[in-house]
């Protein structure tokens, strides 16, 4: 090499061919299982062929559709490959149009592992990489089916890389440790649910979601059942009462019919609540890791999700009127890393005591207000909507009675109840400012308490209208990243001066954070 000639640049890591891997072969088995539901989309075409008089082509058309779908799944599997480099996950996919995606480890906020019932039987899992790009699927990546042990190893690799990166950050000139130096703590179990807790939670989770399914099934398969009895039909209960001679007792058969139908609803409601709780939260565990809270749960579909502590924006405690009387509450955390499209919030304590919830809140630095905290009330003008509805009900009932319809009494009876309930509910619209955190309470039938740090608020809107403005009131609406499934965070109908002062304090905290 002559003098002055530039030296050959060393091979870059990006130029080295990565060690490509394919998804688990069981991916094809999952594709075959998915052909069943997908074939339902082809039923209209099959019906059209049959109605055209070409019944002989229905079965061959269905077989051709299934074969083509299977070939597409095989081609997609063959054309999908991924590699794990020293600092990134690389994914290439696409049969006709190729897509190359590189996901650096430092952009990955969460690595979640999910196993359905069939996936657990096959020993595979789905791995999701959440990068937080736009809060949606764009910018995120996933590996649909790899070995479960391999999925855990991949998650451990990314976690170790992030921990090493935090530990090797350069200290500032004063010698103070930089962000991440305290991430060496061991994993700690914060909350777990055993079968007994699941059973109790299911009893409080009374649901009639299965009522429509059971009723429709009994109507649809009535001729196939070995008995001729419908628990939802009062006539069948009357016949049962008459069979035991209770029809000779005045109105006894009617009481039996009503009690039987009520017991059926109770059994279905409690059974549905227990089933939903068991399937969703079987084996529930919440663990504090060095950088995140990790939650694992599920019976048929097992999910393993991590939520970085520093991405938590708000904490929301919800309960019910009856649950609260027995000391049970639920805790959700609103985060920049959403818990999937079906659940924007992270449910970290589905059913627990306040002492258990306080342990979790301590990890995200959002303690609940003490018993001696002073609270501010919203103005009772917030009940104006329901009161107007009550007046409308009373007016409608009066008109109905004038026209000779006795049903109008229902409107007259319901009107004062609606108005009284709305005015009573205003007592439970409370808020307080703890200096670095706003706490909002609302609701008496389903109480909800929101813990909202000032630093999490990106915007504060002051809203007034023709009702609030003459009274010198305003509603504060807080813009918080991540979004919550339980509604927007706001403080309705408070003095305008107090609203402006609170907005100033919150926005000042955001600029200094």
Residue, then its C-alpha position, 0 to 999 in steps of 0.5 A: x500500500x503506497x504512502x497516502x493511500x487510505x487504509x481499508x476500513x474494517x468490516x462494519x457490523x451491519x455489513x456482516x451477514x447475520x445468522x438468519x433463522x426461521x420461525x418454528x415449523x409449528x407455525x404451519x400447524x397454527x396456519x392449518x388451525x386458522x384455516x377453519x375460521x378463514x373458511x367461513x369468509x368463503x361461505x358466501x362464494x360457496x352459497x353463490x355457486x350452490x344457488x347457481x345450480x353448480x352443487x357439484x363444484x361446491x366441495x372442489x371449490x372449498x378444497x381448492x380454497x383450503x389448498x391455496x390458503x395452505x400454500x400461501x401460509x407455507x410460502x410466507x413461512x419460507x420467506x420469513x426470516x429473522x436474526x439477532x445481532x449484537x444490538x438489534x433484531x432484524x426481520x425480513x418478510x414478504x412473499x412478493x414484496x420484501x420488507x426489511x426491518x431492523x429493530x435496535x435493542x435501545x429502541x425496544x421498550x417492551x418484549x412480551x411473550x404470548x402463548x395460546x392454548x395450542x401454542x402451549x401444547x406445541x411449546x411455541x410462543x409469540x414475541x412482540x417488540x414494542x418500540x412505542x413508535x406512534x403508539x400503534x403497530x407501525x414501527x413495532x415488530x413480532x415473531x409469530x411463533x418461535x420456541x418458548x425457550x428461545x423466546x425467553x432467551x431472546x428476552x433475556x438477551x435484550x434485557x441484559x443488553x439494556x442493563x449493560x448499557x445503563x451500567x456503562x453510562x459515563x458519570x457526570x463531572x461531579x461523580x454522581x451516577x447517571x440514570x440507570x445505575x440503580x437498576x441492579x436490584x433483584x426481581x421481587x414479587x409484588x402481587x399474585x393471585x391464587x385459585x381462592x383469590x380468583x374464586x372470590x374475585x369471580x363472585x364479585x365479577x358477576x356478569x350476564x355476558x353468557x346469558x344471551x349465549x345460553x338462551x340462544x343455544x337452548x332455543x336453537x338446540x331445543x329439539x336435540x336436548x334430552x329434556x324439554x325444559x327452558x330455564x328462561x321460560x316461566x311457562x316451563x316453571x309453571x308446569x314444573x310447579x303444577x307437576x308437584x301439585x303446587x298449582x292448588x296453592x294460590x299463586x304458588x306456581x307463579x312464585x316458583x316460576x319467578x324464583x326459578x328464573x331468578x336463580x337461573x340468572x344468578x347461577x349463570x351470572x356468578x358462573x360467568x364471572x368466575x370463568x372470565x376471571x379464571x381464564x384471564x388471570x390464572x397464575x397472575x404474577x406481578x414482578x418488579x424487575x430492574x427496569x420494569x413491572x412484569x406481569x404474567x397471567x392467563x389460562x388458555x392464552x398465557x401472556x408475559x408483558x413488561x411495562x417500563x416503570x419510567x413510562x408510567x403516566x398515571x395510576x387509576x384505582x377502580x372498585x365497585x360499591x359492593x367491592x369497596x364495602x369488603x375492601x377490594x380494589x383494582x389498580x390500572x397503570x396508564x403507560x406509554x407502552x399500551x397493553x394491546x388494542x383490547x386493553x390500553x391500560x395495564x391491569x396490574x392488580x385485578x383484585x386486591x387490598x389497599x395494602x397490596x396496591x400501595x406496594x405497587x404504587x410505591x414502585x412507581x412513586x405515586x402514593x395515595x393521599x393520606x386519610x387527613x388529606x383536604x379535598x376540593x368539591x366540584x360545583x353541583x352544576x354538574x348534575x344539571x344534565x340528569x336533572x333536565x332528564x328527570x324533568x323531561x321524564x316527569x313531563x312525559x309522565x304527566x302528559x301520558x296520564x292526561x291522555x289516560x295512559x297509566x304508564x305515565x306513573x313510571x315517569x313521575x316515580x322515576x323523575x325524583x329518583x333520577x334528580x336525587x341520584x344526580x345531586x347525591x353523586x355530586x358529593x363524590x366529585x373530588x380533587x386535590x393537589x399534592x404538590x407534584x401530583x393531582x388526585x381526582x375522585x369521582x363516582x359512588x356506584x363505581x368509584x374511581x381515583x386517578x393519581x396524575x403526576x404533574x410531570x406526566x401532563x403534556x397539556x391542560x385545557x380550560x373549558x367553559x360554557x354558557x352554564x359555567x361562565x356566569x358562575x365563574x367556573x371552568x373544567x380542567x381537561x388534562x392531556x396525558x400520553x398513552x390514553x386510558x380506557x376509563x375515560x379522559x382525566x378532567x376536573x369538572x366545574x371548579x372555580x376559574x381562579x383555582x383552575x388557572x392556578x392549578x394549570x400554571x403549577x402543572x405546566x411549570x412542573x412539565x418545563x422543569x422535568 
